[in-house]
Amino acid sequence: MMTRKQTRAKQEIGFLYINGLGDGTTTLKDKIVHWWWKRKSLDIHYAHINWYDGKSFEDKLQAVHQMVNTMLHDFGGVAIIGSSAGGSLALNAFSQLKTKNVCAVIAHGRLRAGNYNNRNSMHHRAHLDTPRPSRSFYDSVMYAEKEVIPSLSDDEKMRLLVLSQLTDLVVPLECMGIEGVEEHHSLVFGHSGGFVAHFLSDRDIISTFAQSQLP
């Protein structure tokens, strides 16, 4: 039998944050976000995805599945928040966990490759032309675009939220949205500006959305 404390926790929502390109190390920005969310008694957990560890997209997807399932033992629902490169991974994880009490928020995340032959091409952004590539990022975006987005039902789209901003020189704005999915535009510029707006200014928007979708 669950204690009163356990029962209360089960009624709350846990937030799993999937970071963008990098090795998944906790940054100063992450610490500030954690402190800011704690002020509102919101639990934000970090996936610590290392996009350059050579592990496959499937390995990273399975790791997120395990994290969400573990969190569901402690929380009544889980909101997966994917930032930048983590956006497609959050969407892909949601698509395979949709039978559970899970929703997803994509913050300035790339969900489509787009038809680019310059620095915005997926080949370049995934650093496939460098000694330190992230094939898993490339594969995650391609899977989201070709497999997940076309198969989303109207009900599933209701459990998704996209956060974007006025400009972004890292992720093309036209590669962020999903037709039929609610999108919130923050009045800031740039990729870093989007991070600050989405995880600090939009904290309550994310929380309210998760509470509305995870009874």
C-alpha positions in Angstrom: 0.0 0.0 0.0 1.3 3.5 -0.9 1.9 6.0 1.8 0.2 9.4 1.8 3.5 10.9 0.5 3.7 8.4 -2.4 0.0 8.9 -3.3 0.6 12.7 -3.4 3.7 12.3 -5.7 1.7 10.1 -8.0 -0.7 13.0 -8.6 2.1 15.3 -9.7 3.9 15.6 -13.1 7.6 15.0 -13.7 9.5 16.8 -16.4 12.3 15.1 -18.4 14.6 17.5 -20.2 16.5 16.2 -23.2 19.4 18.5 -24.1 20.6 19.7 -27.4 23.9 18.9 -29.1 26.7 18.3 -26.7 27.9 15.7 -24.3 25.0 16.0 -21.8 27.1 17.6 -19.1 25.1 19.8 -16.7 25.8 23.4 -17.7 25.4 26.7 -15.8 22.2 27.3 -17.8 20.9 23.9 -16.7 21.5 24.8 -13.1 19.7 28.1 -13.4 16.7 26.3 -15.1 16.6 23.7 -12.3 16.7 26.5 -9.6 14.0 28.5 -11.4 11.7 25.5 -11.8 12.2 24.4 -8.2 10.9 27.8 -7.1 7.6 26.6 -8.5 7.9 23.1 -7.0 8.4 21.6 -10.5 10.6 18.5 -10.8 12.8 18.7 -13.9 15.1 15.8 -14.5 18.0 15.7 -17.0 18.5 13.0 -19.6 22.2 13.8 -20.0 22.2 12.7 -23.7 25.8 12.6 -25.2 25.2 13.2 -28.8 28.8 12.4 -29.7 29.3 9.1 -27.9 28.9 7.1 -31.0 25.8 5.3 -29.8 22.9 4.9 -32.2 19.7 6.8 -32.3 17.9 3.6 -31.2 20.1 3.4 -28.1 19.3 6.9 -27.1 15.6 6.4 -27.7 15.7 3.3 -25.5 17.5 5.2 -22.8 14.8 7.9 -22.8 12.1 5.1 -22.6 13.7 3.7 -19.5 14.0 7.2 -17.9 10.3 7.9 -18.5 9.2 4.5 -17.3 11.2 5.0 -14.1 9.7 8.4 -13.6 6.2 7.0 -14.0 6.8 5.0 -10.8 7.1 8.3 -8.9 4.8 10.6 -10.9 1.3 10.4 -12.2 2.5 11.7 -15.6 5.7 12.8 -17.4 6.2 15.7 -19.8 9.2 15.1 -22.1 10.8 18.4 -23.0 13.3 18.3 -26.0 15.5 21.3 -26.6 17.1 21.9 -30.0 18.6 18.5 -31.1 16.6 17.0 -28.3 13.3 18.0 -29.9 13.2 15.2 -32.4 14.2 12.7 -29.7 11.4 13.9 -27.4 8.9 13.6 -30.3 10.1 10.1 -31.2 10.0 8.9 -27.6 6.5 10.3 -27.2 5.3 8.5 -30.3 6.3 5.1 -28.8 5.1 5.9 -25.2 1.8 7.4 -26.2 -0.2 4.7 -24.5 1.1 6.0 -21.2 0.4 9.2 -19.3 3.0 11.2 -21.3 3.0 14.4 -23.3 5.9 16.2 -25.1 7.1 19.8 -25.5 9.5 20.6 -28.3 11.5 23.8 -27.7 13.3 25.3 -30.8 13.8 21.7 -32.0 14.5 20.5 -35.5 11.8 18.1 -36.6 12.5 18.1 -40.4 15.7 18.1 -42.4 14.5 20.7 -44.9 16.0 21.1 -48.4 19.3 22.9 -47.6 22.7 22.7 -49.2 24.4 25.2 -46.9 25.3 25.4 -43.2 21.6 24.6 -42.4 21.8 21.2 -44.0 21.3 18.2 -41.7 24.6 16.8 -43.0 26.4 20.0 -41.7 24.3 20.5 -38.5 24.9 16.9 -37.4 28.6 17.5 -38.0 28.8 14.5 -40.3 31.6 16.3 -42.2 33.8 16.5 -39.1 35.9 14.1 -37.0 33.1 14.4 -34.3 29.8 13.5 -36.0 26.4 12.9 -34.4 24.8 10.4 -36.6 22.2 9.8 -33.9 21.0 13.4 -34.3 20.7 13.0 -38.0 18.8 9.7 -37.7 16.5 11.1 -35.0 15.4 14.0 -37.2 14.9 11.8 -40.3 12.8 9.3 -38.3 10.7 12.1 -36.8 10.1 13.6 -40.3 9.5 10.4 -42.2 7.9 8.1 -39.7 6.4 9.9 -36.7 5.0 13.2 -37.9 2.9 11.6 -40.8 1.4 9.0 -38.4 0.3 11.4 -35.6 -3.4 11.3 -34.9 -5.4 14.4 -33.9 -5.5 13.2 -30.3 -1.8 12.7 -30.2 -1.2 16.2 -31.6 -3.2 17.6 -28.7 -0.6 16.2 -26.4 2.2 18.0 -28.1 3.4 21.6 -27.8 5.9 23.4 -30.0 7.9 26.4 -28.7 9.5 28.7 -31.2 10.9 32.3 -31.4 11.1 35.2 -33.9 14.4 34.1 -35.4 16.9 31.2 -35.2 20.1 30.9 -37.1 20.7 27.3 -35.9 17.3 25.6 -36.5 15.3 27.0 -39.4 11.9 28.1 -38.2 10.1 26.2 -40.9 11.7 22.9 -39.6 10.2 23.4 -36.1 6.4 23.1 -36.4 4.0 20.3 -37.0 0.7 21.0 -38.7 -2.2 20.8 -36.3 0.0 21.1 -33.2 -0.3 24.0 -30.9 2.7 26.4 -31.2 3.7 29.2 -28.9 5.9 32.0 -30.3 8.2 33.7 -27.8 9.1 37.3 -28.7 12.9 36.8 -28.6 15.6 36.4 -31.2 18.1 33.6 -31.8 18.7 30.1 -30.6 20.1 31.1 -27.2 17.4 33.6 -26.8 14.9 30.9 -27.4 16.4 28.7 -24.8 16.2 31.5 -22.2 12.6 32.3 -23.1 11.4 28.7 -23.3 12.9 27.4 -20.1 12.6 30.6 -17.9 9.9 32.9 -19.2 7.7 30.0 -20.6 8.0 27.8 -17.5 4.4 28.3 -16.5 3.2 27.8 -20.1 4.9 24.4 -20.2 3.6 23.5 -16.7 0.0 24.5 -17.6 0.1 22.6 -20.8 1.3 19.4 -19.1 -1.3 19.7 -16.4 -4.0 20.1 -19.0 -2.9 17.0 -21.0 -1.9 14.7 -18.1 -4.9 14.2 -15.8 
